[in-house]
Amino acid sequence: MRRVIITVCILLLSTLTFPLHAGEEVPFCGNIHNTAFQAGESLTYKVYYALASVYVAAGEATFNTSLEHFNGKDVYHVVGDGKTYPFYDKFYRVRDKYESYIDTASLQPLKFIRDINEGGYKTYENVTFVKSANTAITNSGVYKVPDCIQDVLSAIFYARNIDFNHHKAGDKIPFDMFLDRQVYHLYIRYLGKETIRTKYAKFRTIKFRPLLVKGTMFEGGEKMTVWVTDDPNHIAVRIESPISVGKVSVDMSYYHNLRYPLSSLVDL
């Protein structure tokens, strides 16, 4: 299964949400304080590939958060590691690592690193965000970015701190993300609340559909669905999307040191 971490990151971006009234659109920005996660949190997701209703575990991604000091500021250092399982290694071996250094005061990214090895294809991206100049300095050049910009990891953790209770079903929420030396103008659509059973447990959840750009894996449009816990942690527990052949499903399989009890858990 290709691009395990980036797949999960893009899916988890569906946690983005803002207190909007129906029809309003505001950028993904603003001063916000972290009340959703803490240093020491660890999350693991299993990625399943489905063809003809048969699900096979293809890989997994882990996300770990620590508290560090970077460029004179306290930061959350979030590390995402993705890999295919040994059986899939025979066909397409993936070993990906993503890192984001997030200012604890503003929850804005200061640095983003991507180091991937996918089927023998390797690439390394090192991005420093200069907020005062609205630029992203990469190892291949300097790029202008909007004032409100996120990387694929920082966006997830920023969004977990937004109040979900002001949404109405159908609200569309835009945001900007910098990846691969480009600014992507994306959005998610809030769908409401739902109780679902994953491969791990049964949860009360908040449901979204993100806009995806058509690419090698995903069909584009609003075909992906994401469910996040309806509790103060706001962690994704189930993600589903059709791909070019078959379907991909991602389930949360392990959590450790959440800031709050997982009160959305109905039963195992």
C-alpha positions in Angstrom: 0.0 0.0 0.0 1.6 3.2 -1.2 2.2 6.3 0.9 1.0 5.0 4.2 1.7 8.2 6.3 0.5 10.7 3.8 -2.6 8.7 3.2 -3.4 8.7 6.9 -2.5 12.3 7.3 -4.7 13.5 4.5 -7.5 11.4 5.9 -7.0 12.7 9.4 -7.3 16.2 8.1 -11.0 15.6 8.2 -10.8 16.5 11.9 -10.6 20.2 10.7 -13.6 22.2 12.0 -14.7 25.7 12.8 -17.6 27.3 14.7 -19.5 28.5 11.6 -23.1 29.4 10.8 -24.5 27.6 7.7 -23.1 29.0 4.5 -20.1 30.9 6.1 -16.6 30.2 5.1 -13.5 31.3 7.1 -9.9 30.4 6.7 -8.2 27.8 8.8 -6.6 30.3 11.2 -6.7 32.1 14.5 -5.1 32.0 17.9 -6.1 28.9 19.8 -4.8 27.1 22.9 -4.2 23.4 23.1 -6.8 21.7 25.2 -7.1 18.4 23.3 -3.7 16.6 23.5 -0.6 16.3 25.6 3.1 15.4 25.3 3.5 11.6 25.5 0.4 10.8 23.4 0.7 7.9 21.0 -1.7 6.7 18.3 -1.5 3.8 16.0 -3.6 3.2 12.9 -3.9 0.0 10.8 -4.4 0.5 7.0 -6.6 -2.1 5.3 -7.0 -2.7 1.6 -10.3 -4.1 0.4 -11.1 -5.8 -2.9 -14.4 -7.6 -3.4 -15.3 -7.0 0.3 -12.2 -8.9 1.5 -10.1 -6.7 3.9 -6.4 -7.3 4.2 -4.1 -5.5 6.6 -1.5 -3.8 4.4 0.4 -1.5 6.8 0.2 0.8 9.8 1.1 4.4 10.9 2.0 5.6 14.3 1.9 9.2 15.6 3.9 10.2 18.7 4.0 13.6 20.4 6.7 15.0 22.7 7.5 18.4 24.2 10.8 20.0 23.1 12.6 23.3 22.6 13.1 24.6 19.0 14.5 28.0 17.9 13.9 29.5 21.3 10.3 28.3 21.5 8.5 25.4 23.2 7.2 23.1 20.6 5.2 19.9 20.2 7.3 17.6 18.2 5.0 15.2 16.3 6.5 12.3 14.5 4.5 10.1 12.1 6.0 6.8 11.0 4.4 4.6 8.3 5.3 1.2 7.0 3.9 -1.7 5.0 3.7 -5.1 6.5 6.2 -7.8 5.5 3.8 -9.5 3.0 3.3 -6.2 1.1 7.0 -5.4 1.4 7.5 -8.0 -1.3 5.4 -6.0 -3.7 5.9 -2.4 -2.6 7.9 -1.6 0.5 7.1 1.6 2.3 9.1 3.3 5.1 7.9 6.9 5.6 8.6 9.4 8.3 7.0 12.8 8.8 7.8 15.3 11.5 6.3 18.6 12.5 7.5 21.2 15.1 4.4 23.0 16.3 4.6 26.2 18.4 2.8 25.4 21.7 1.5 29.0 22.0 -0.1 29.4 18.6 -0.3 25.7 17.3 1.3 27.0 14.1 4.0 24.9 12.4 7.6 26.1 12.6 9.2 23.2 10.7 8.1 20.2 8.7 10.2 17.2 7.6 9.3 14.5 5.2 11.6 11.5 4.6 10.1 8.8 2.5 11.1 5.5 0.8 8.3 4.1 -1.3 9.1 1.1 -3.5 12.7 2.3 -3.8 11.7 5.9 -4.6 13.3 8.2 -2.0 12.6 11.9 -1.3 13.5 14.3 1.5 11.7 17.6 2.2 12.7 20.0 4.9 10.5 23.1 5.3 10.9 26.0 7.7 7.9 28.3 8.0 8.8 32.0 8.5 5.5 33.5 9.8 6.8 37.1 9.7 7.5 36.9 5.9 4.7 34.4 5.0 7.2 32.1 3.4 8.1 28.4 3.4 11.9 27.8 3.0 12.5 24.4 1.5 15.6 22.5 0.4 14.6 23.4 -3.2 13.6 27.1 -2.8 11.6 29.7 -1.0 7.8 29.8 -1.6 5.2 32.3 -0.6 2.4 31.0 1.6 -0.8 32.4 3.1 -0.7 33.8 6.6 -2.8 30.8 7.7 -0.9 27.8 6.5 -0.5 24.3 8.0 1.4 21.2 7.1 -0.2 17.8 7.1 0.7 17.0 10.7 0.2 20.4 12.3 -3.2 20.7 10.8 -4.5 17.6 12.5 -3.4 18.7 16.0 -4.5 22.3 15.5 -7.9 21.1 14.5 -8.4 18.8 17.4 -8.8 21.9 19.6 -11.8 23.4 17.8 -15.2 23.4 19.3 -17.5 21.0 17.3 -20.7 22.1 18.9 -21.3 25.1 16.7 -21.6 23.2 13.4 -24.6 22.4 11.3 -24.7 19.5 8.9 -23.5 20.6 5.5 -21.1 23.3 6.7 -18.1 23.6 4.4 -14.8 24.7 6.0 -11.8 25.7 3.9 -8.2 25.6 4.8 -4.8 25.9 3.2 -2.0 23.3 3.4 1.6 23.4 2.1 3.0 20.1 0.7 5.3 19.2 -2.2 6.2 22.9 -2.7 2.6 23.8 -3.3 -0.2 25.5 -1.5 -3.4 23.4 -1.6 -6.8 25.1 -1.1 -9.0 22.4 0.4 -12.1 22.0 2.6 -14.0 19.6 4.6 -17.8 19.1 4.9 -19.3 18.4 8.3 -22.0 15.7 8.2 -23.1 15.3 11.8 -22.8 12.7 14.5 -23.0 8.9 14.3 -22.3 5.9 16.5 -20.1 3.3 14.6 -18.2 0.1 15.3 -14.6 -0.1 14.1 -12.3 -3.1 14.2 -11.3 -1.9 17.7 -14.5 -0.9 19.4 -17.8 1.0 19.2 -17.7 4.8 19.4 -19.8 7.9 19.4 -18.3 9.9 16.6 -18.4 13.1 14.5 -18.5 12.5 10.8 -16.9 14.5 7.9 -16.1 14.3 4.2 -12.9 16.2 3.0 -12.4 17.5 -0.5 -9.5 15.5 -2.1 -7.5 16.3 -5.2 -7.6 13.5 -7.8 -4.3 11.6 -7.9 -2.8 8.2 -8.3 -4.6 6.7 -5.3 -7.8 8.7 -4.7 -10.6 9.6 -7.1 -11.0 13.2 -5.9 -14.1 15.0 -4.7 -15.9 14.3 -1.5 -15.8 10.5 -1.5 -13.7 9.9 1.6 -15.5 9.7 5.0 -13.9 10.2 8.4 -15.2 9.5 11.9 -13.5 11.2 14.9 -14.3 10.7 18.6 -17.2 12.8 20.0 -15.2 13.7 23.1 -12.5 16.3 24.0 -9.7 14.2 22.5 -11.1 14.4 18.9 -9.0 11.5 17.5 -9.9 9.8 14.3 -11.1 6.2 14.8 -12.3 5.2 11.2 -11.5 6.4 7.7 -12.8 5.0 4.5 -12.3 5.9 0.8 -12.6 4.3 -2.6 -9.3 4.2 -4.5 -8.4 3.5 -8.1 -8.8 -0.2 -7.5 -10.8 -1.3 -4.4 -11.1 0.6 -1.2 -8.9 1.7 1.7 -10.0 1.6 5.3 -8.0 3.0 8.3 -8.9 2.1 11.9 -7.4 3.4 15.1 -5.9 0.3 16.8 -4.0 1.6 19.8 -3.9 4.8 22.0 -1.7 5.8 24.9 -1.6 8.8 27.2 -4.6 10.7 25.9 -5.3 13.9 27.7 -8.8 12.9 28.6 -10.6 9.6 29.1 -11.9 8.1 25.9 -15.5 8.9 26.9 -16.8 8.3 23.3 -16.1 4.6 23.7 -19.4 2.7 23.9 -18.0 -0.8 24.2 -15.2 -3.1 23.0 
